[in-house]
Amino acid sequence: MSKLICLFSLLLLSSLGLFAQQVPDLKPDNLRASLHDRMPDLDRFDIYFKLASFYSKNASAKSATDSASFYYATLLKLAQSSTNIPSKNKITVFRVAGVFYLNHGEKNKGIQNFKDAFSLQRAARNAEEEINTISEFVLAFIANFPHQKDEVKPFLYRARELSKQLKSIEKEVYYRYFVSQTFNYCDFVSEGEADCQEVIRKYKNKNTPFLVDCYFLIARTQRYWGNLNKALFYALEGMQTIQPETSAARKSIYTGELGQIYQDLGLKEKSIEYYRKTIQLREQYHVPLKYIFRTAGFIVQQLIQLKKPNEALREITVLEKRHQIRSQFDEATILQIKAYCYAAVGKNEKAEQYYLKMLSLFTKDDEFELVCLGKYDIANFYVHTQQFKKAVPFLKELSVYHDNLNRLKDVLLLEFKVDSAAGNYTVAIQKLHQFMALKDSIFNENKSKQIEELQIQYDTQQKIQAINLLKRDNLIQQNSIKNATIVRNLTFLALAILILFLLLLYYSFRQKQKNNLEISKKNSDLHQLVTEKELLIKEVHHRVKNNLQIVMGLLRTQSSYIDNKKALNAIRNSENRMHSIALIHQKLYQSEAMVLINLPSYINDVISYLKDSYQVGTQINFYKEIGNYNVDVSQAVPLGLIINEAIANAIKYAFDEGQHGDIHICVNENDEEQLVLRISDNGKGISPNMDFNTVNSMGMNLMRGLSKQLGGKLTIDSTQGVAICVIFKRRIFSFMVEG
């Protein structure tokens, strides 16, 4: 079985990080210097791991191997004894140490370390990681102990059972294929194929992306066994299950395998078609050049067999220009392919030169399969140019093709020709019989019919798919036309609705303009009416004020003819009261508000008038503490009369003749948002035995009545002088102007 294909598929499909530990290039002296006794276990663990990785990476010398072994032993001891190191770190060390010991021939230590990793993963119930670790262990074990491969079977069975337990169908299919691939790598081909067959039977009708890999694993196995009919069947079935989201790298594996099958079947044009698809996919994914060049070599071989050697040479020349050669192996592959071309056109010396140079560039580290292919090519070249002795050493190295029957068949034919030329007829006849038996097993009449039927069936399916695709495209096109018609009709309808909407909008706009004009006209009329009303109200207040002043003038004139002191006082009091009312109307027609009276300004004017009226001069001092309040006209009139009455009484009665005194006027707001008017003096006061509620004077009755009109409360205190207090709730507006 081919290790090349298995390894390439494992590395390409697995993103699990199983096969390499990238370790930074750190100087071990610096790492050792950073160690100290009080360092936490996890930090020491990390440093020991870096030291072990450094020496194992550079383990070409025995001293480096011994150092790596020492640090791995220290790491493992710390992992077993410390509880402060996470399990994932321990698992990593067990795996890396296991690979190290296996690579250095210490099988038991290697197996034990991997078993420790399995134990931790089993405890964590991490089935996927355990499968990955098993695969890593198996690959490392087979690489170092190829003749003891039966020892890994129990581990592979464990991985297979774990894969079956995964809850996700997609994960189960992927990991079962992955385990089957590992079975094949270990040459347990039948078991790997049986697993894939079981997965296909179980999930054939499920839309899972990794089912195609199971098909192609069986196809590859059958191709190596020479069952090309079965190989083609599974390959074509697999092509039907490829998902649209499948990566270019994975697709290149499938198309490359199908190209190989067609090549072994002798269907050269089909083989070239799929090889070219493979190169295109691998160039998209940037697969290593050796795989791209190797596939190009197959194309060149097929073109040569089709008698197109010049086209074959152009094929490889163009590819070489498109890709820069990056390794010695790439150069060897290009030389090998060009040698095909020169041999095909009869330039045997140049072809031999290229073949020999190719062999000199191969190293022991290059992939065994590709190196063997190069040796087969040069042996085939020597046989065809009848240089039989030169072919002998290369043919002796090609006995490895026991698992690839189709290639073994070709080697047997070459050996038959070499033995015949050397006169070893008995051996030659044996080789010929073996060759014929293999050829008959690979290409018999039934298989040929099956292959032809499979190809016809596949081509028919492809044509049916193409027809269905055309039908679908036609249906999509019809639906597109239908949708376009619907869209067009809807567009026209929407356009009509839009036009109607715009007409309605324009009509609404015109109506609104008309209404706005009417509203503007009415607003203008209303504004004019309001202005006229305001002027009228101001005129009324002005007239009332003038009329009151006329009355005051009449009273003043009348008082000049009265000798009675009481009557004169009554007329003067009436004059003062009228003045306080007239002053309110004066304030109103001078104000913009026309319904509110500003108390500080009004009281100042009342005090000034009374001072002038009673010729107070400097005998009485007036102290004012008046908040900036506005009161409604309905409250201003009674309030003004109370203020007039209180101040006039204080001027007339509070002080003896020639006595100096103080009158305090205070207006503020209490906690209940009520206005408090307080007028007090420091005069001689009133007898404490006097009951103000029973006093029946004109002034007292007037103040009591006006207080009720305000909706307030009147109190008089004569403890120190006389203090008149009125508390009332302020009204802002007493009426609304009607529009």
C-alpha positions in Angstrom: 0.0 0.0 0.0 1.3 3.4 -0.9 2.6 5.4 2.2 2.8 8.6 0.0 -0.9 8.9 -0.6 -1.8 8.1 3.0 0.6 10.5 4.5 -0.3 13.3 2.1 -4.0 12.8 2.9 -3.4 12.6 6.6 -1.3 15.8 6.7 -3.7 17.7 4.4 -7.0 16.8 6.0 -5.9 16.9 9.6 -5.7 20.3 11.2 -5.1 18.7 14.6 -1.4 19.5 15.1 -0.4 15.9 15.7 2.9 15.6 14.0 5.0 18.5 15.0 5.8 20.7 18.0 7.1 24.1 17.0 9.7 25.1 19.6 11.4 28.5 19.5 15.1 28.6 19.2 16.0 29.4 22.8 19.5 29.2 24.3 19.6 26.4 26.9 22.0 28.3 29.2 19.5 31.2 29.5 16.7 28.7 30.2 18.8 26.9 32.9 19.8 30.2 34.5 16.2 31.2 34.9 15.4 28.1 37.0 15.3 28.5 40.8 13.9 26.5 43.7 11.0 28.8 44.6 9.7 29.0 41.0 6.1 27.7 40.7 5.8 24.1 39.3 4.1 25.3 36.1 6.9 27.7 35.3 9.6 25.1 35.9 7.5 22.7 33.9 7.5 25.1 30.9 11.3 25.7 31.1 12.0 21.9 31.3 9.8 21.4 28.3 11.6 24.0 26.3 15.0 22.5 27.2 13.8 19.0 26.3 12.3 20.2 23.0 15.5 22.1 22.2 17.8 19.1 22.7 15.4 16.6 21.0 15.3 19.0 18.0 19.1 19.0 17.8 19.5 15.3 18.8 21.9 14.4 16.0 24.7 14.2 18.6 24.6 11.7 21.5 25.2 14.4 24.0 22.1 16.2 22.8 20.1 13.0 22.9 21.2 12.3 26.5 20.3 15.9 27.5 16.8 15.6 25.9 16.3 12.2 27.7 17.3 13.8 31.0 14.9 16.7 30.7 12.1 14.5 29.5 12.6 12.3 32.5 12.6 15.4 34.8 9.4 16.6 33.1 7.6 13.3 33.4 8.6 13.1 37.1 7.3 16.6 37.7 4.1 15.8 35.8 3.5 12.7 38.0 4.2 14.5 41.3 2.7 18.0 40.9 -1.0 18.8 41.1 -0.5 22.4 39.9 0.1 21.5 36.3 -3.0 21.3 34.0 -3.9 18.0 32.4 -3.6 19.5 28.9 0.1 20.4 29.6 0.8 16.9 31.0 -0.9 15.3 27.9 1.3 17.4 25.6 4.5 16.3 27.4 3.4 12.6 27.5 2.8 12.7 23.7 6.0 14.5 22.8 8.1 12.4 25.2 6.4 9.3 23.7 7.4 10.2 20.2 11.0 11.0 21.4 11.4 7.6 23.0 9.9 5.7 20.1 12.2 7.6 17.7 15.2 6.6 19.8 14.3 2.9 20.0 12.9 2.9 23.5 9.7 1.2 22.7 8.4 0.5 26.2 9.0 4.0 27.4 7.3 5.4 24.4 4.3 3.2 24.7 4.0 4.0 28.5 4.0 7.7 27.9 1.3 7.5 25.3 -0.7 5.3 27.7 -0.4 8.0 30.3 -1.7 10.5 27.8 -4.6 8.2 26.9 -5.5 7.8 30.6 -5.8 11.5 31.1 -7.8 12.0 28.0 -10.1 9.2 28.9 -10.6 10.7 32.4 -11.5 14.1 30.7 -13.8 12.2 28.3 -12.1 13.9 25.4 -12.7 11.2 22.7 -11.6 13.4 19.7 -8.2 14.2 21.3 -7.7 10.6 22.3 -8.2 9.5 18.7 -5.7 12.1 17.5 -3.2 10.9 20.1 -3.7 7.3 19.1 -3.1 8.2 15.4 0.1 10.1 16.4 1.3 7.1 18.4 0.6 4.6 15.6 2.4 6.7 13.0 5.4 7.1 15.3 5.5 3.4 16.2 5.2 2.1 12.6 7.9 4.5 11.5 10.3 3.1 14.0 9.1 -0.5 14.5 7.6 -1.5 11.1 7.9 -5.2 11.7 6.0 -5.1 15.0 2.9 -3.4 13.6 0.5 -5.9 15.1 1.2 -4.3 18.5 -0.7 -1.1 17.4 -3.9 -3.0 16.4 -5.6 -2.7 19.9 -5.0 1.0 19.8 -6.5 1.3 16.4 -9.6 -0.7 17.5 -9.9 1.7 20.5 -9.8 4.7 18.1 -12.4 3.1 15.9 -14.8 2.5 18.9 -14.3 6.0 20.1 -15.2 7.3 16.6 -18.4 5.4 16.7 -19.3 7.0 20.0 -19.1 10.6 18.7 -22.6 12.3 18.8 -22.1 14.3 15.6 -22.5 12.4 12.3 -20.0 14.7 10.6 -17.4 14.1 13.3 -18.0 10.3 13.4 -17.6 10.0 9.6 -14.5 12.2 9.7 -12.8 10.3 12.5 -13.7 6.9 11.2 -12.2 7.8 7.9 -9.2 9.1 9.7 -8.8 5.9 11.6 -9.3 3.9 8.4 -6.5 5.9 6.8 -4.2 5.0 9.7 -5.2 1.3 9.3 -4.1 1.6 5.6 -0.9 3.3 6.6 -0.1 0.3 8.8 -0.9 -2.1 5.9 -4.1 -3.3 7.6 -5.8 -2.5 4.3 -8.7 -4.9 4.7 -9.7 -3.5 8.0 -9.5 0.1 6.8 -11.6 -0.7 3.7 -14.2 -2.6 5.8 -14.6 0.4 8.1 -15.2 2.7 5.1 -17.7 0.3 3.7 -19.6 0.3 7.0 -19.6 4.1 7.1 -20.9 4.3 3.5 -23.7 1.9 4.2 -24.7 3.8 7.3 -24.5 7.3 6.1 -24.9 7.0 2.3 -28.1 9.1 2.3 -26.7 11.7 4.7 -25.4 15.0 3.5 -22.0 14.8 5.3 -18.9 16.3 3.8 -16.4 13.6 4.7 -18.2 10.6 3.2 -16.4 11.3 -0.1 -13.1 10.4 1.6 -14.4 7.0 2.5 -15.3 6.3 -1.2 -11.9 7.4 -2.4 -10.0 5.4 0.3 -11.7 2.3 -1.1 -11.1 3.4 -4.7 -7.4 3.8 -4.0 -7.2 0.4 -2.2 -8.9 -1.3 -5.1 -6.6 0.4 -7.6 -3.5 -0.9 -5.8 -5.0 -4.3 -5.7 -5.6 -4.1 -9.5 -9.4 -4.1 -9.2 -9.7 -1.1 -11.5 -13.4 -1.7 -12.1 -14.2 -1.4 -8.4 -11.8 1.5 -8.1 -13.6 3.4 -10.8 -17.0 2.6 -9.3 -16.1 4.0 -5.9 -14.3 7.0 -7.3 -17.3 8.0 -9.5 -19.7 7.4 -6.6 -17.4 9.6 -4.4 -17.4 12.4 -7.0 -21.3 12.5 -6.7 -21.0 13.2 -2.9 -18.5 16.1 -3.0 -20.0 19.1 -1.2 -19.9 22.6 -2.6 -18.0 23.9 0.4 -15.2 21.2 0.0 -11.8 22.8 -0.1 -9.7 22.9 -3.2 -7.0 20.8 -1.5 -9.4 17.9 -0.7 -10.9 18.1 -4.2 -7.3 17.8 -5.7 -7.0 14.4 -3.9 -10.1 13.1 -5.5 -9.4 14.4 -9.0 -5.8 13.1 -8.8 -7.0 9.6 -7.8 -9.5 9.5 -10.6 -6.7 10.6 -13.0 -4.6 7.7 -11.7 -7.4 5.2 -12.2 -8.0 6.4 -15.8 -4.3 6.2 -16.5 -4.1 2.6 -15.3 -7.2 1.8 -17.4 -5.4 3.3 -20.5 -8.0 6.1 -20.9 -5.4 8.7 -21.6 -7.7 11.7 -22.5 -9.8 11.2 -19.4 -6.6 10.8 -17.3 -5.2 14.1 -18.7 -8.5 15.9 -18.1 -8.5 15.0 -14.4 -4.8 15.5 -13.9 -5.2 19.1 -15.2 -8.1 19.7 -12.8 -5.8 18.4 -10.0 -3.0 20.9 -10.9 -5.5 23.7 -11.1 -6.9 22.9 -7.6 -3.5 22.4 -6.1 -2.3 25.8 -7.5 -5.3 27.4 -5.8 -4.4 25.9 -2.5 -0.6 26.3 -2.8 0.1 22.6 -2.3 3.9 21.8 -2.2 5.4 22.0 -5.7 6.5 18.4 -5.7 2.9 17.2 -5.9 2.1 19.7 -8.7 5.2 18.7 -10.7 4.5 14.9 -10.1 1.0 15.3 -11.5 2.4 17.2 -14.5 4.7 14.3 -15.0 1.7 12.0 -15.4 0.2 14.4 -18.0 3.5 14.3 -19.9 3.6 10.5 -19.9 0.0 10.4 -21.2 0.7 12.9 -24.0 3.8 11.0 -25.0 1.7 7.8 -25.3 -0.7 9.8 -27.5 2.3 10.6 -29.8 2.4 14.3 -28.7 6.0 14.6 -27.3 6.3 18.3 -28.3 3.1 19.2 -26.6 4.4 17.2 -23.6 7.6 19.3 -23.5 5.6 22.5 -23.8 3.4 21.4 -20.9 6.3 21.0 -18.4 8.2 24.1 -19.7 5.1 26.4 -19.2 4.6 24.9 -15.7 8.2 25.4 -14.8 8.0 29.1 -15.8 4.9 29.5 -13.8 6.5 28.2 -10.6 9.9 28.9 -9.2 11.8 25.8 -8.2 12.3 25.8 -4.4 14.1 22.6 -3.6 16.5 20.0 -4.9 13.6 17.5 -5.1 11.6 19.9 -7.3 14.6 20.2 -9.7 14.9 16.3 -9.8 11.3 16.0 -10.7 11.6 18.5 -13.5 14.6 16.7 -14.9 12.7 13.4 -14.7 9.8 14.8 -16.7 12.0 16.4 -19.3 13.8 13.0 -19.7 10.5 11.5 -20.7 10.2 14.0 -23.5 13.8 13.7 -24.8 13.4 9.9 -24.8 10.2 10.2 -26.7 11.8 12.2 -29.5 14.9 9.9 -29.7 17.4 12.1 -27.8 18.5 9.2 -25.7 21.8 10.6 -24.5 20.2 13.8 -23.2 17.4 11.7 -21.6 19.9 9.4 -19.9 21.9 12.5 -18.7 18.7 14.0 -17.2 17.7 10.7 -15.5 21.1 10.2 -13.9 21.2 13.8 -12.7 17.7 13.2 -11.3 18.9 10.3 -9.2 21.9 12.2 -7.9 19.5 14.9 -6.5 17.3 12.5 -4.6 18.2 12.1 -0.9 17.3 9.5 1.7 14.8 12.0 3.2 12.8 12.2 0.0 9.5 10.4 -0.2 10.1 6.7 -0.9 7.3 6.3 -3.4 8.5 9.1 -5.6 12.1 8.0 -5.5 11.0 4.4 -6.6 9.0 5.9 -9.4 12.1 7.7 -10.6 14.1 4.4 -10.5 11.3 2.6 -12.4 11.4 5.3 -15.1 15.2 5.0 -15.6 14.9 1.2 -15.7 12.1 1.4 -18.2 14.3 3.8 -20.3 17.3 1.4 -20.3 15.1 -1.6 -21.3 13.5 0.4 -24.2 16.9 1.5 -25.4 18.1 -2.1 -25.0 20.7 -1.2 -22.3 19.5 -4.2 -20.3 22.5 -4.5 -18.0 22.1 -0.9 -16.8 18.5 -1.6 -15.9 19.3 -4.5 -13.6 20.4 -2.6 -10.4 17.3 -0.4 -10.6 14.9 -3.3 -11.1 16.3 -5.1 -8.0 15.3 -2.1 -5.9 11.7 -2.2 -7.3 10.5 -5.4 -5.6 8.8 -3.1 -3.1 5.8 -2.9 -5.4 4.1 -5.9 -3.8 1.1 -3.7 -2.7 0.6 -2.0 -6.1 -0.3 -4.8 -8.5 -0.6 -2.5 -11.5 3.0 -1.2 -11.0 4.2 -4.7 -10.1 2.8 -5.9 -13.4 4.9 -3.3 -15.3 8.1 -4.2 -13.3 7.6 -7.9 -14.1 7.4 -7.1 -17.8 10.7 -5.2 -17.6 12.3 -8.1 -15.7 11.0 -10.5 -18.4 12.7 -8.5 -21.1 16.0 -8.1 -19.2 16.1 -11.9 -18.4 15.3 -12.8 -22.0 18.1 -10.5 -23.2 20.5 -12.2 -20.7 19.5 -15.7 -21.8 17.8 -16.5 -18.5 14.8 -18.0 -20.3 13.5 -20.1 -17.4 13.3 -17.1 -15.1 12.1 -15.0 -18.0 9.2 -17.4 -18.6 8.3 -17.3 -14.9 8.2 -13.5 -15.0 6.1 -13.6 -18.2 3.6 -16.0 -16.6 3.4 -13.7 -13.5 2.9 -10.7 -15.8 0.2 -12.4 -17.8 -1.6 -13.6 -14.6 -1.6 -10.1 -13.2 -2.7 -8.5 -16.5 -5.5 -11.0 -16.8 -6.6 -10.3 -13.2 -6.6 -6.6 -13.9 -7.9 -6.6 -17.4 -10.3 -9.4 -18.1 -13.4 -9.2 -20.3 -15.9 -8.9 -17.4 -13.9 -6.1 -15.8 -13.6 -4.3 -19.1 -17.4 -4.5 -19.5 -18.0 -3.3 -16.0 -15.6 -0.4 -16.5 -17.3 0.5 -19.8 -20.7 0.3 -18.1 -19.5 2.4 -15.2 -18.1 5.0 -17.5 -21.3 5.1 -19.6 -23.4 5.2 -16.4 -21.3 8.0 -15.0 -21.3 9.9 -18.3 -25.1 9.4 -18.5 -25.5 10.7 -14.9 -23.3 13.7 -15.8 -25.5 14.3 -18.9 -28.7 13.9 -16.9 -27.3 16.4 -14.3 -26.3 18.8 -17.1 -29.9 18.4 -18.6 -31.4 19.0 -15.2 -29.1 21.9 -14.7 -30.2 23.4 -18.0 -33.9 22.7 -17.1 -33.2 24.4 -13.8 -31.5 27.3 -15.5 -34.4 27.5 -17.9 -36.9 27.4 -15.0 -34.9 30.0 -13.2 -34.9 32.1 -16.4 -38.6 31.7 -16.8 -39.1 32.6 -13.2 -36.8 35.6 -13.7 -38.9 36.7 -16.7 -42.0 36.2 -14.7 -40.6 38.1 -11.8 -39.4 40.8 -14.1 -42.9 41.1 -15.5 -44.4 41.2 -12.0 -41.7 43.8 -11.0 -42.5 45.9 -14.1 -46.3 45.8 -13.4 -45.7 46.6 -9.8 -43.4 49.4 -10.9 -46.1 50.8 -13.2 -48.7 50.5 -10.4 -46.3 52.1 -7.9 -45.7 54.9 -10.4 -49.4 55.4 -10.9 -49.9 55.4 -7.1 -47.0 57.8 -6.8 -48.5 60.2 -9.4 -51.9 60.0 -7.7 -50.2 60.7 -4.3 -48.2 63.6 -5.8 -51.5 65.1 -7.2 -53.2 64.6 -3.8 -50.1 66.1 -2.2 -50.2 69.1 -4.6 -54.0 69.5 -4.0 -53.4 69.4 -0.3 -50.6 71.9 -0.6 -52.8 74.3 -2.5 -55.6 73.9 0.0 -53.1 74.4 2.8 -51.8 77.6 1.1 -55.4 78.8 0.7 -56.2 78.0 4.4 -52.9 79.6 5.4 -53.9 82.8 3.6 -57.3 82.8 5.3 -55.7 82.1 8.6 -53.1 84.8 8.1 -55.9 87.2 7.2 -57.9 86.2 10.2 -54.8 86.4 12.4 -54.1 89.9 11.0 -57.7 90.9 11.7 -57.5 89.4 15.2 -54.2 91.2 15.8 -55.8 94.4 14.7 -58.8 93.8 17.0 -56.5 93.0 19.9 -54.4 96.1 19.3 -57.6 98.2 19.1 -58.9 96.5 22.3 -55.6 97.2 24.1 -55.8 100.8 23.0 -59.4 100.9 24.0 -58.6 99.4 27.5 -55.7 101.8 27.9 -58.0 104.7 26.9 -60.6 103.5 29.5 -57.9 103.4 32.2 -56.7 106.8 31.2 -60.3 108.2 31.2 -61.0 106.6 34.6 -57.8 108.1 36.0 -58.6 111.5 34.5 -62.2 111.3 35.9 -60.9 110.4 39.3 -58.5 113.3 39.1 -61.4 115.6 38.2 -63.3 114.3 41.2 -60.2 114.9 43.3 -59.9 118.4 42.0 -63.6 119.0 42.8 -63.0 117.7 46.3 -60.0 119.9 46.7 -62.0 122.9 45.5 -64.9 122.0 47.8 -62.5 121.7 50.8 -61.5 125.3 50.4 -65.1 126.3 51.3 -65.4 124.1 54.4 -64.4 125.3 57.8 -65.4 122.1 59.7 -62.3 120.2 60.5 -63.9 116.8 60.5 -65.5 117.4 57.1 -62.2 118.6 55.8 -60.4 115.5 57.0 -63.1 113.3 55.5 -62.8 115.1 52.1 -58.9 114.8 52.3 -59.2 111.1 53.1 -61.5 110.6 50.2 -59.1 112.5 48.0 -56.3 110.2 49.1 -58.3 107.1 48.5 -59.3 108.3 45.0 -55.7 109.1 44.3 -54.6 105.5 45.2 -57.3 104.2 42.8 -56.3 106.7 40.1 -52.7 105.7 40.5 -53.6 102.1 39.8 -55.4 103.1 36.5 -52.4 105.2 35.6 -50.1 102.3 36.1 -52.4 100.0 34.1 -52.5 102.2 30.9 -48.8 102.8 31.2 -48.1 99.1 31.5 -47.8 96.5 28.7 -49.7 93.9 30.7 -52.7 96.0 31.5 -53.9 93.6 34.1 -51.0 93.5 36.6 -49.7 96.1 39.0 -46.1 96.0 40.2 -46.2 96.4 44.0 -42.8 98.1 44.6 -43.4 100.8 42.0 -47.0 101.3 43.1 -46.3 101.6 46.9 -43.4 104.0 46.2 -45.9 106.3 44.4 -48.5 106.0 47.1 -45.9 106.9 49.8 -44.6 109.9 47.8 -48.1 111.2 47.3 -49.0 110.9 51.0 -45.7 112.5 52.1 -46.5 115.4 49.9 -50.1 115.5 50.9 -49.4 115.6 54.6 -46.2 117.7 54.3 -44.2 115.1 56.3 -40.8 116.3 55.2 -38.1 114.7 57.2 -40.1 114.2 60.3 -41.0 110.6 59.4 -38.7 108.1 57.8 -40.2 105.4 55.5 -38.4 102.0 55.4 -39.5 99.7 52.6 -38.9 95.9 52.2 -41.1 95.0 49.2 -40.6 91.9 47.1 -40.9 92.3 43.3 -44.4 91.0 43.1 -47.1 91.7 40.5 -50.8 91.5 41.6 -53.9 91.4 39.6 -55.9 94.6 39.2 -58.8 93.0 41.2 -56.5 92.8 44.2 -54.5 95.9 43.5 -57.4 98.3 44.2 -58.4 97.0 47.7 -54.7 96.4 48.5 -53.9 100.0 47.5 -56.8 101.4 49.6 -55.6 99.4 52.7 -52.0 100.7 52.1 -53.3 104.2 51.8 -55.5 104.0 54.9 -52.8 102.4 57.0 -50.0 104.8 56.1 -52.3 107.9 56.3 -53.4 106.8 59.9 -49.8 106.3 60.9 -48.8 109.8 59.6 -51.8 111.4 61.3 -52.0 109.6 64.7 -48.8 107.7 65.4 -46.6 110.6 66.4 -47.0 113.8 68.4 -46.4 117.1 66.8 -42.7 117.6 66.2 -41.9 114.0 67.0 -39.7 112.0 64.6 -40.8 108.5 63.8 -40.3 105.5 61.5 -42.9 103.7 59.3 -42.0 100.3 58.0 -43.7 98.8 54.9 -43.0 95.1 54.2 -44.4 92.8 51.5 -43.1 89.2 51.3 -44.3 85.6 50.8 -44.8 83.1 53.6 -44.3 79.3 53.5 -47.8 78.8 52.2 -47.1 81.0 49.2 -49.3 83.8 50.5 -48.5 87.5 50.3 -48.0 89.2 53.7 -48.5 93.0 53.8 -47.2 94.6 57.1 -47.3 98.3 57.8 -45.9 99.2 61.3 -44.7 102.4 63.1 -42.8 103.1 66.3 -45.3 105.7 67.5 -47.2 106.1 70.7 -49.6 103.3 69.8 -53.1 102.7 70.9 -54.5 101.9 74.3 -54.0 98.1 75.1 -57.6 97.9 76.3 -59.0 98.8 72.9 -60.7 95.9 71.0 -60.1 96.5 67.3 -62.9 94.2 66.3 -65.4 96.6 68.0 -63.9 99.8 66.6 -66.5 101.3 64.3 -64.5 104.0 62.5 -64.6 104.6 58.8 -61.0 103.6 58.2 -61.2 100.5 60.3 -64.4 99.4 58.6 -62.9 100.1 55.3 -59.8 98.0 56.0 -61.8 95.1 57.3 -64.1 95.1 54.2 -61.2 95.4 51.8 -59.4 92.5 53.5 -62.4 90.3 53.0 -62.5 91.5 49.4 -58.9 90.2 49.1 -59.9 86.9 50.6 -57.4 87.6 53.3 -57.0 88.1 57.0 -56.5 91.4 58.8 -54.7 91.7 62.1 -53.6 94.7 64.2 -50.9 94.6 66.8 -50.3 97.6 69.2 -47.6 96.1 71.4 -45.0 98.5 70.1 -46.6 101.2 68.1 -49.2 99.9 65.7 -48.6 97.1 63.2 -51.3 96.3 60.6 -50.9 92.9 58.8 -52.9 91.6 55.9 -52.3 88.0 54.7 -53.9 86.9 51.4 -53.5 84.5 48.5 -52.2 86.2 45.4 -54.2 85.8 42.1 -52.2 86.2 38.9 -55.1 86.8 36.5 -58.6 87.6 37.4 -60.0 87.5 33.9 -59.1 86.4 30.4 -59.3 88.7 27.4 -61.7 87.2 25.0 -60.6 87.0 21.3 
